């Protein structure tokens, strides 16, 4: 069995300005090694008893699972949403050189 050490984290943001702010802070603080920003996604979801549709921006973050609590706390402190999406998926395999780079670039 592979020990899950690294993860990809999805965070949606209200707009590009918010996404860049969140990405810059979490990279600077070495909570993640990298953030990809995907512009112009459309989200359809339940919120407060009704179906909503929103234009959003998706952040795809690469980090260590051991940093999950700190990362979640930081993103929540920077985010405009009452309940921001912050979900983590373990990386079960990957390019060893890339995983080593992730290790080296996070605290």
C-alpha positions as CSV (number, residue, x, y, z in Angstrom):
1,X,0.0,0.0,0.0
2,X,1.3,3.5,-0.9
3,X,1.5,6.0,1.9
4,X,-0.5,9.0,0.9
5,X,1.8,12.0,1.4
6,X,0.8,14.5,-1.3
7,X,-2.5,15.9,-2.5
8,X,-4.3,18.1,-5.0
9,X,-6.7,20.6,-3.5
10,X,-9.6,22.2,-5.4
11,X,-10.8,25.7,-4.3
12,X,-13.4,27.7,-6.1
13,X,-13.3,31.5,-5.9
14,X,-15.7,34.3,-6.7
15,X,-13.5,36.0,-9.3
16,X,-10.0,36.1,-10.7
17,X,-8.8,38.8,-8.2
18,X,-9.8,36.7,-5.2
19,X,-8.2,33.6,-6.8
20,X,-4.9,35.4,-7.4
21,X,-4.9,36.7,-3.9
22,X,-5.5,33.3,-2.3
23,X,-2.9,31.6,-4.7
24,X,-0.3,34.2,-4.0
25,X,-0.6,34.0,-0.2
26,X,-0.6,30.2,0.0
27,X,2.4,29.9,-2.3
28,X,4.3,32.6,-0.5
29,X,3.7,30.9,2.8
30,X,4.8,27.6,1.3
31,X,1.5,25.9,2.2
32,X,1.4,24.7,-1.4
33,X,4.1,24.2,-4.1
34,X,2.0,25.4,-7.0
35,X,-1.5,26.7,-7.9
36,X,-3.1,26.5,-11.3
37,X,-5.9,29.0,-11.9
38,X,-8.6,28.0,-14.3
39,X,-10.7,31.0,-15.4
40,X,-14.4,31.1,-16.2
41,X,-15.9,27.9,-14.8
42,X,-19.7,27.7,-14.3
43,X,-21.0,26.1,-11.1
44,X,-24.5,24.9,-10.4
45,X,-25.2,24.0,-6.8
46,X,-27.7,24.0,-3.9
47,X,-27.4,27.0,-1.6
48,X,-29.9,27.9,1.1
49,X,-32.7,25.7,-0.3
50,X,-32.5,26.7,-4.0
51,X,-30.4,25.9,-7.0
52,X,-27.8,28.6,-7.8
53,X,-25.6,29.3,-10.9
54,X,-22.4,31.2,-10.6
55,X,-19.4,32.1,-12.7
56,X,-16.3,31.1,-10.7
57,X,-12.6,30.5,-10.9
58,X,-11.0,27.2,-9.9
59,X,-7.7,26.9,-8.1
60,X,-5.9,23.6,-8.3
61,X,-3.3,23.4,-5.6
62,X,-0.5,20.9,-5.0
63,X,0.6,20.3,-1.5
64,X,1.4,17.8,1.3
65,X,-1.4,16.2,3.2
66,X,0.3,17.1,6.4
67,X,-0.4,20.8,5.6
68,X,-4.2,20.3,5.2
69,X,-5.3,21.9,8.4
70,X,-3.1,25.0,8.0
71,X,-4.1,25.4,4.3
72,X,-7.8,25.1,5.0
73,X,-7.5,27.7,7.8
74,X,-5.6,30.1,5.6
75,X,-7.9,29.8,2.6
76,X,-10.9,30.3,4.8
77,X,-9.4,33.5,6.3
78,X,-8.8,34.9,2.8
79,X,-12.0,33.8,1.1
80,X,-15.2,35.8,0.6
81,X,-17.6,32.8,0.8
82,X,-19.3,31.8,4.0
83,X,-18.7,28.1,3.1
84,X,-15.8,27.9,0.6
85,X,-15.1,24.8,-1.4
86,X,-11.8,23.4,-0.2
87,X,-11.5,19.7,-1.1
88,X,-8.4,17.5,-1.1
89,X,-7.6,14.4,-3.2
90,X,-4.6,12.2,-2.4
91,X,-2.0,11.7,-5.0
92,X,-1.5,7.9,-5.3
93,X,1.4,8.1,-7.8
94,X,3.2,10.6,-9.8
95,X,6.5,11.7,-11.4
96,X,9.0,11.2,-8.6
97,X,11.0,14.3,-9.6
98,X,7.8,16.4,-9.4
99,X,6.8,14.9,-6.0
100,X,10.3,15.7,-4.7
101,X,10.0,19.3,-6.0
102,X,6.6,19.5,-4.1
103,X,8.3,18.3,-1.0
104,X,11.2,20.8,-1.3
105,X,8.9,23.8,-2.0
106,X,6.4,23.3,0.9
107,X,7.1,23.8,4.6
